[in-house]
Amino acid sequence: KAGPAATKWAKGACENCGARSHKTKECMERPRKVGAKHTNQDLKPDEVITELVFDYDGKRDRWNGYDAAQHIKLMDEADKIEELRKAKKTEQLDKNFMTEPDAS
């Protein structure tokens, strides 16, 4: 998510892209030839950073954020790809078998 974009570079913002949510060393954009600090053009919006507050157990929960439905969807997609790969392989083997002459 992105917040509102600034119209002018602000002190303390990233010198490369102009976002106030990180510094120049942490910027994920490619380095510009002339940074946003000097040009005031194409300033990127600030990233919205949400901090989740967990209790003692919540911080140590391995399965925090796990979505079983997403895993099932991923496995279904992998199964479809595997079936297509097998079908292509058998089709190729049948084609090769039909075109090879008998070696008698």
Backbone as JSON, one array per atom type, in Angstrom:
{
  "sequence": "KAGPAATKWAKGACENCGARSHKTKECMERPRKVGAKHTNQDLKPDEVITELVFDYDGKRDRWNGYDAAQHIKLMDEADKIEELRKAKKTEQLDKNFMTEPDAS",
  "N": [[0.84, -1.19, 0.0], [0.34, 2.3, -0.52], [0.86, 5.57, 0.69], [-0.11, 9.07, 0.63], [1.5, 10.99, -1.93], [4.28, 13.17, -1.75], [4.73, 16.65, -2.65], [6.97, 18.12, -2.66], [10.4, 17.67, -1.86], [11.18, 16.58, 1.4], [12.97, 17.28, 4.41], [14.8, 14.64, 5.82], [13.62, 12.69, 4.36], [13.85, 10.02, 1.9], [16.65, 10.34, -0.11], [16.83, 9.4, -2.65], [14.26, 8.56, -3.76], [12.33, 10.11, -2.49], [10.39, 9.34, -0.65], [9.05, 9.35, 2.65], [9.09, 7.26, 4.36], [11.33, 5.7, 4.55], [14.96, 5.57, 4.53], [17.76, 6.6, 2.41], [19.61, 4.46, 2.18], [17.98, 2.28, 2.57], [16.32, 2.2, 0.43], [14.35, 0.7, -2.1], [14.12, 1.22, -4.76], [15.74, 1.63, -7.96], [18.92, 3.24, -8.02], [18.81, 6.67, -8.72], [20.02, 8.85, -11.31], [20.12, 11.6, -10.79], [19.03, 12.44, -7.74], [15.8, 12.54, -6.0], [15.93, 14.45, -4.1], [17.29, 16.58, -5.21], [15.93, 17.17, -7.57], [13.15, 17.28, -7.16], [11.18, 15.94, -8.56], [8.91, 13.41, -9.65], [8.3, 12.21, -7.11], [7.99, 9.57, -4.87], [5.23, 7.9, -3.25], [4.69, 7.59, 0.33], [5.27, 4.52, 1.99], [2.76, 2.62, 3.55], [3.06, 1.59, 6.72], [2.14, -0.93, 8.75], [1.97, -1.77, 12.06], [1.79, -4.67, 13.83], [0.46, -5.64, 16.88], [1.36, -7.99, 19.13], [0.76, -10.46, 21.69], [2.7, -12.22, 24.2], [2.64, -14.96, 23.41], [1.71, -14.68, 20.8], [3.8, -13.49, 19.39], [5.56, -15.57, 19.18], [4.34, -17.48, 17.72], [4.46, -19.86, 15.29], [2.77, -20.38, 13.18], [1.49, -18.09, 12.56], [-0.3, -16.05, 10.42], [-0.59, -18.02, 8.55], [-2.39, -19.41, 5.9], [-4.62, -21.76, 5.18], [-6.31, -22.14, 3.01], [-5.02, -20.83, 0.93], [-2.79, -22.44, 0.67], [-3.95, -24.83, -0.2], [-4.94, -24.0, -2.68], [-2.52, -23.47, -3.96], [-1.4, -26.06, -4.03], [-3.28, -27.37, -5.64], [-2.84, -26.05, -8.05], [-0.21, -26.85, -8.55], [-0.63, -29.59, -8.9], [-2.15, -29.58, -11.26], [-0.26, -28.61, -13.07], [1.59, -30.68, -12.95], [0.06, -32.78, -14.01], [-0.33, -31.84, -16.65], [2.33, -31.84, -17.49], [2.93, -34.58, -17.41], [1.1, -35.52, -19.33], [2.06, -34.27, -21.63], [4.56, -35.48, -21.78], [3.87, -38.21, -22.19], [2.57, -37.96, -24.63], [4.68, -37.12, -26.23], [6.34, -39.36, -26.06], [4.7, -41.29, -27.29], [4.6, -40.21, -29.86], [7.31, -40.38, -30.61], [7.62, -43.15, -30.52], [5.94, -44.01, -32.55], [7.17, -42.96, -34.82], [9.68, -44.11, -34.99], [11.68, -46.39, -36.86], [11.46, -49.99, -37.3], [13.96, -51.98, -35.87], [14.85, -54.5, -37.03]],
  "CA": [[0.0, 0.0, 0.0], [1.08, 3.55, -0.57], [0.18, 6.74, 1.22], [-0.1, 10.2, -0.31], [2.82, 11.39, -2.42], [4.64, 14.55, -1.45], [4.93, 17.49, -3.82], [8.3, 18.69, -2.54], [11.25, 16.83, -1.01], [11.2, 17.01, 2.78], [14.16, 16.89, 5.15], [14.62, 13.36, 6.48], [13.05, 11.73, 3.41], [14.82, 9.31, 1.08], [17.24, 11.23, -1.1], [16.7, 8.79, -3.97], [12.89, 8.57, -4.3], [11.53, 11.14, -1.84], [9.44, 8.8, 0.32], [9.45, 9.64, 4.02], [8.98, 6.06, 5.19], [12.62, 5.02, 4.65], [16.13, 6.39, 4.19], [18.38, 6.3, 1.12], [20.22, 3.13, 2.21], [16.94, 1.25, 2.6], [15.46, 2.4, -0.73], [14.26, -0.46, -2.98], [14.14, 1.67, -6.15], [17.1, 1.71, -8.47], [19.48, 4.57, -7.77], [18.6, 7.65, -9.8], [21.2, 9.62, -11.68], [19.98, 12.78, -9.94], [18.01, 12.03, -6.79], [14.61, 13.35, -5.8], [16.31, 15.57, -3.24], [17.77, 17.69, -6.03], [15.04, 17.49, -8.7], [11.75, 17.43, -6.72], [10.31, 15.37, -9.59], [8.54, 12.0, -9.51], [8.44, 11.78, -5.72], [7.2, 8.38, -4.61], [4.43, 8.01, -2.02], [5.19, 6.89, 1.51], [4.67, 3.2, 2.21], [1.99, 2.54, 4.78], [3.63, 0.53, 7.54], [1.24, -1.28, 9.85], [2.64, -2.56, 13.09], [0.86, -5.55, 14.51], [0.83, -5.8, 18.28], [1.08, -9.35, 19.58], [1.13, -10.76, 23.07], [3.88, -13.07, 24.32], [2.47, -16.16, 22.58], [1.5, -14.28, 19.42], [5.09, -13.24, 18.75], [6.29, -16.82, 19.01], [3.48, -18.4, 16.99], [5.02, -20.18, 13.97], [1.74, -20.47, 12.16], [0.85, -16.78, 12.43], [-0.4, -15.63, 9.03], [-0.77, -19.17, 7.67], [-3.71, -19.51, 5.32], [-4.76, -23.11, 4.63], [-6.97, -22.05, 1.7], [-4.0, -20.45, -0.04], [-1.96, -23.63, 0.46], [-4.73, -25.77, -1.01], [-4.95, -23.43, -4.03], [-1.17, -23.67, -4.49], [-1.23, -27.48, -4.3], [-4.11, -27.68, -6.81], [-2.14, -25.53, -9.23], [0.95, -27.72, -8.78], [-1.15, -30.85, -9.43], [-2.53, -29.35, -12.66], [0.98, -28.5, -13.83], [2.15, -32.02, -13.01], [-0.75, -33.56, -14.97], [0.0, -31.36, -17.99], [3.68, -32.29, -17.8], [2.84, -36.01, -17.69], [0.39, -35.68, -20.6], [2.99, -33.87, -22.69], [5.61, -36.5, -21.85], [3.32, -39.41, -22.83], [2.32, -37.61, -26.03], [5.98, -37.1, -26.92], [6.8, -40.75, -26.16], [3.89, -41.93, -28.32], [5.03, -39.67, -31.14], [8.62, -40.97, -30.9], [7.43, -44.57, -30.72], [5.31, -44.19, -33.86], [8.05, -42.54, -35.92], [10.92, -44.9, -35.06], [11.57, -47.6, -37.69], [11.81, -51.23, -36.61], [15.39, -52.31, -36.02], [14.96, -55.95, -37.12]],
  "C": [[0.87, 1.23, 0.0], [0.22, 4.67, -0.02], [0.22, 7.86, 0.2], [1.33, 10.58, -0.7], [3.05, 12.86, -2.08], [4.81, 15.32, -2.74], [6.32, 18.11, -3.82], [9.11, 17.82, -1.59], [11.32, 17.42, 0.39], [12.47, 16.51, 3.47], [13.87, 15.59, 5.9], [14.03, 12.29, 5.57], [14.19, 11.05, 2.65], [15.35, 10.25, 0.0], [17.08, 10.7, -2.52], [15.29, 8.95, -4.53], [11.97, 9.59, -3.64], [10.5, 10.63, -0.84], [9.96, 9.04, 1.73], [9.46, 8.4, 4.91], [10.29, 5.28, 5.29], [13.73, 5.99, 4.26], [16.74, 5.89, 2.88], [18.97, 4.89, 1.09], [19.2, 2.02, 2.13], [16.04, 1.3, 1.37], [15.52, 1.19, -1.67], [14.22, -0.07, -4.46], [15.57, 1.71, -6.64], [17.62, 3.12, -8.24], [19.29, 5.49, -8.98], [19.9, 8.38, -10.08], [21.26, 10.91, -10.86], [18.8, 12.49, -9.03], [16.85, 12.99, -6.67], [14.91, 14.55, -4.92], [16.66, 16.79, -4.07], [16.78, 18.1, -7.12], [13.61, 17.82, -8.29], [10.76, 16.91, -7.76], [10.08, 13.89, -9.3], [8.8, 11.49, -8.1], [7.49, 10.61, -5.47], [6.4, 8.55, -3.32], [5.06, 7.21, -0.88], [4.5, 5.54, 1.61], [3.93, 3.24, 3.54], [2.5, 1.34, 5.55], [2.67, 0.28, 8.7], [1.99, -2.16, 10.83], [1.59, -3.38, 13.82], [1.36, -5.76, 15.93], [0.38, -7.19, 18.72], [1.41, -9.48, 21.05], [2.33, -11.71, 23.05], [3.78, -14.29, 23.4], [2.33, -15.8, 21.1], [2.8, -14.04, 18.68], [5.82, -14.52, 18.43], [5.49, -17.87, 18.23], [4.02, -18.62, 15.58], [4.0, -20.09, 12.87], [0.98, -19.16, 11.99], [0.86, -16.36, 10.96], [-0.57, -16.79, 8.06], [-2.21, -19.23, 7.2], [-3.83, -20.86, 4.61], [-5.4, -23.07, 3.23], [-5.95, -21.7, 0.62], [-3.1, -21.65, -0.34], [-2.67, -24.64, -0.43], [-4.76, -25.3, -2.47], [-3.6, -23.67, -4.7], [-0.94, -25.13, -4.87], [-2.06, -27.91, -5.51], [-3.43, -27.23, -8.09], [-0.94, -26.41, -9.56], [0.5, -29.06, -9.36], [-1.54, -30.71, -10.91], [-1.28, -29.28, -13.54], [1.61, -29.87, -14.01], [1.4, -32.89, -14.01], [-0.44, -33.15, -16.41], [1.39, -31.84, -18.42], [3.67, -33.78, -18.17], [2.16, -36.26, -19.03], [1.3, -35.33, -21.76], [4.07, -34.92, -22.88], [5.09, -37.76, -22.55], [3.04, -39.16, -24.31], [3.63, -37.63, -26.83], [6.52, -38.52, -27.08], [6.02, -41.5, -27.23], [4.33, -41.49, -29.7], [6.38, -40.29, -31.55], [8.5, -42.46, -31.21], [6.85, -44.86, -32.1], [6.25, -43.87, -35.02], [9.31, -43.35, -36.04], [10.73, -46.11, -35.97], [11.96, -48.83, -36.86], [13.28, -51.57, -36.89], [15.54, -53.83, -36.09], [15.88, -56.41, -38.2]]
}
